[in-house]
Amino acid sequence: MDTDPSYLATLLCVYALFEFLIRRAFLARRGLALQTFVLLCILLIGTSGFLSVKLAGFYAVFAMLYGLYEFICGRLNQPTKGRALELFIAKQILFAVLLVLTWKFTLPIIPNQWYMDFEENMLWAVVFHSSTGSEKWLMILLIMSAYLFVIDGGTRIVRGILDKFPGLYTAVTTKLNKESGNDNEENVGEWIGVLERIVALTFVLTGSFTALAFALTAKSIARFKELEDKQFSEYYILGTSASLIVALFAGMMIRQLFGF
């Protein structure tokens, strides 16, 4: 097994797990100190098979930089209002680069003996049954990261794009809530978008582009009557296009990395 790319893939997957699931689902209303501590713990636990004192030090610095970034953004809340999309993209690029630098500065990565034993006697033998288990493990880690990204990251990207058109966004959501009598119509739309991106990413990864086109057609038919309204059609096309671009980008990146 080539431990270097496996370690980097594990690191990226652990960060995605924290950023797009744990933090959003369980720590959104918690203090920044707790979020930083949890991030450090997840990095240590998630990469424990490769852990060393040097790596632990890099993780501590990474977690502190993450906390500092969130603190600064919190202080600049008003000046950055309306820039959620740009801040989100900049944040993910920044910390992805920091993770790659962590990987680069800690090469070569030497797995701990217990992890090597586990890998040899359990992981590849039980899960993969082949000599190509290392590559499959890399693929699984990166695919997991892609799904985490499109589920929560995709929601934030789509919301950030729609926020660029506040008049359109407010008019359509108000009208939908009024017509449905449901004040949570916006949340329903977000969940539809999440499912849409999961389906789209799955179809891209499996090469089922015809099925993807069929699913989009079916969604448009379900909204056919509403599409007669100009504001709603603009809102629908904008949101759906942004949602699909996120899923297509993630899927095509995985396909390019592994050549399938």
C-alpha positions in Angstrom: 0.0 0.0 0.0 1.3 3.5 -0.9 0.7 5.2 2.5 1.3 8.8 1.3 -1.8 9.2 -0.9 -3.8 7.1 1.4 -2.9 9.4 4.3 -3.8 12.5 2.3 -7.2 11.0 1.2 -7.9 10.1 4.8 -7.0 13.6 6.0 -9.3 15.2 3.4 -12.2 12.8 4.3 -11.8 13.5 8.0 -11.9 17.2 7.4 -15.0 16.8 5.2 -16.7 14.7 7.9 -16.1 17.5 10.4 -16.9 20.5 8.2 -19.9 19.2 6.3 -21.5 16.9 8.9 -20.4 17.0 12.5 -20.0 20.8 12.8 -23.2 21.6 10.9 -25.3 18.9 12.6 -24.0 18.9 16.2 -21.8 22.0 16.8 -23.6 24.8 14.9 -24.7 26.5 18.1 -21.7 25.5 20.2 -18.8 27.7 21.2 -15.9 28.2 18.9 -13.5 26.7 21.4 -15.5 23.4 21.5 -15.6 23.3 17.7 -11.8 23.8 17.5 -11.2 21.1 20.1 -13.6 18.6 18.3 -11.8 19.3 15.0 -8.5 18.4 16.6 -9.8 15.3 18.2 -11.4 14.1 14.9 -8.1 14.7 13.1 -6.2 12.7 15.7 -8.7 9.8 15.8 -9.4 9.7 12.1 -5.7 9.4 11.2 -4.6 7.5 14.2 -3.1 4.8 12.0 -0.5 7.3 10.8 -0.2 9.4 14.0 3.1 10.7 15.3 4.1 13.6 17.6 5.0 15.7 14.5 1.6 15.1 13.0 -0.2 15.9 16.2 1.7 19.2 16.3 0.6 20.1 12.8 -3.0 19.2 13.6 -2.9 21.5 16.6 -1.7 24.4 14.4 -4.4 23.5 11.8 -7.2 23.5 14.4 -6.0 26.8 15.8 -5.9 28.4 12.4 -9.4 27.1 11.7 -10.7 28.6 15.0 -8.9 31.9 14.2 -10.5 32.0 10.8 -14.0 31.5 12.3 -13.4 34.1 15.0 -12.3 36.7 12.4 -15.4 35.9 10.2 -17.6 36.2 13.3 -16.1 39.6 14.1 -16.6 40.8 10.5 -20.2 39.6 10.3 -21.7 42.9 9.0 -19.0 43.9 6.5 -19.1 40.4 5.0 -22.9 40.3 4.7 -23.9 39.1 1.3 -20.5 37.5 0.7 -21.4 34.0 2.1 -20.6 32.3 -1.2 -17.2 33.8 -1.6 -16.3 33.2 2.0 -17.4 29.6 1.8 -15.4 28.9 -1.3 -12.3 30.8 0.0 -12.5 28.9 3.3 -12.6 25.4 1.6 -9.7 26.3 -0.7 -7.7 27.7 2.1 -8.0 24.7 4.4 -7.7 22.2 1.6 -4.3 23.8 0.8 -3.3 23.7 4.4 -4.1 20.0 4.6 -2.0 19.4 1.5 0.8 21.4 3.0 0.5 19.3 6.2 0.8 16.2 4.1 3.8 17.6 2.2 5.7 18.7 5.3 5.2 15.4 7.1 6.4 13.1 4.3 7.3 10.3 4.4 4.2 9.0 6.2 5.0 5.9 8.2 1.9 4.0 9.4 1.9 2.6 12.9 2.6 -1.1 13.4 -0.9 -1.9 14.7 -2.4 -0.2 11.6 -0.1 -2.2 9.3 -1.2 -5.4 11.0 -4.8 -4.4 10.7 -4.4 -3.6 7.0 -2.6 -6.8 6.2 -4.8 -9.2 8.2 -8.2 -7.5 8.2 -8.8 -4.5 6.0 -7.9 -5.6 2.5 -8.5 -9.3 3.2 -12.0 -8.9 4.6 -13.3 -5.8 2.7 -11.6 -6.0 -0.7 -10.3 -9.5 -1.3 -7.8 -8.3 -3.8 -4.3 -6.9 -4.3 -5.8 -3.6 -5.6 -7.4 -2.8 -2.2 -5.2 0.2 -1.7 -6.6 2.0 -4.8 -10.2 1.0 -3.8 -9.7 2.4 -0.4 -8.5 5.7 -1.8 -11.6 5.8 -4.1 -13.9 5.1 -1.2 -12.4 7.8 1.0 -12.6 10.4 -1.8 -16.2 9.4 -2.8 -17.2 9.7 0.8 -15.7 13.2 0.8 -17.6 14.1 -2.4 -20.9 13.0 -1.0 -20.3 15.0 2.2 -19.4 18.0 0.1 -22.4 17.9 -2.2 -24.9 17.4 0.7 -24.0 20.3 2.9 -21.4 22.2 0.9 -23.8 22.1 -2.1 -26.6 23.6 0.0 -24.4 26.5 1.1 -23.2 27.2 -2.4 -26.8 27.2 -3.8 -28.0 29.4 -1.0 -25.1 31.7 -1.6 -25.9 32.0 -5.2 -29.6 32.7 -4.6 -28.6 35.3 -2.0 -27.1 37.3 -4.9 -30.7 37.9 -6.0 -32.4 38.8 -2.8 -35.5 40.3 -4.5 -36.1 37.2 -6.5 -35.4 34.9 -3.6 -37.8 36.7 -1.2 -40.6 37.0 -3.8 -40.6 33.4 -4.7 -40.2 31.9 -1.2 -42.9 34.2 0.1 -45.3 33.2 -2.7 -44.5 29.5 -2.2 -45.1 29.6 1.5 -48.4 31.5 1.0 -49.7 29.1 -1.6 -48.7 25.9 0.3 -49.6 27.3 3.7 -46.3 25.9 4.9 -43.8 28.3 6.5 -41.1 25.6 5.9 -41.3 25.6 2.2 -37.8 26.9 1.9 -36.5 23.9 4.0 -38.5 21.5 1.8 -36.7 23.0 -1.2 -33.3 22.6 0.4 -34.0 18.9 1.1 -35.1 18.4 -2.5 -31.9 20.0 -3.6 -29.9 17.7 -1.3 -31.6 14.6 -2.7 -31.1 15.9 -6.2 -27.4 16.3 -5.7 -27.0 12.9 -4.2 -28.9 11.3 -7.1 -26.9 13.4 -9.7 -23.5 12.5 -8.1 -24.4 8.8 -8.0 -25.5 8.9 -11.7 -22.2 10.7 -12.7 -20.1 8.3 -10.8 -21.8 5.3 -12.4 -21.8 7.0 -15.8 -25.6 7.0 -16.0 -25.9 10.3 -17.8 -29.2 9.2 -19.5 -30.7 8.5 -16.2 -29.6 11.9 -14.9 -31.3 13.6 -17.8 -34.5 11.6 -17.2 -34.5 12.6 -13.5 -34.1 16.3 -14.4 -37.0 16.0 -16.9 -39.2 14.3 -14.2 -38.4 17.1 -11.8 -39.3 19.8 -14.4 -42.6 18.0 -15.2 -43.5 18.1 -11.5 -43.0 21.8 -11.5 -44.5 22.4 -15.0 -47.4 24.6 -13.8 -45.2 26.8 -11.6 -42.7 27.3 -14.4 -45.3 29.5 -16.2 -44.5 32.1 -13.6 -41.4 34.1 -14.8 -40.0 34.7 -11.3 -40.4 31.1 -10.3 -38.9 29.8 -13.5 -35.8 32.1 -13.0 -35.5 30.9 -9.4 -36.0 27.3 -10.4 -33.4 27.4 -13.2 -30.9 29.3 -11.1 -31.2 26.9 -8.1 -31.3 23.7 -10.1 -28.4 24.7 -12.3 -26.2 25.7 -9.3 -27.1 22.4 -7.5 -26.3 20.3 -10.5 -23.0 22.1 -11.2 -21.8 21.2 -7.7 -22.7 17.5 -8.1 -21.3 17.3 -11.7 -18.1 19.0 -10.6 -17.6 16.6 -7.7 -18.4 13.6 -9.8 -16.2 14.5 -12.7 -13.3 15.2 -10.4 -13.6 11.7 -9.0 -13.9 10.2 -12.4 -10.8 12.1 -13.6 -8.7 11.0 -10.6 -9.5 7.3 -11.1 -9.9 7.3 -14.9 -13.4 5.8 -15.1 
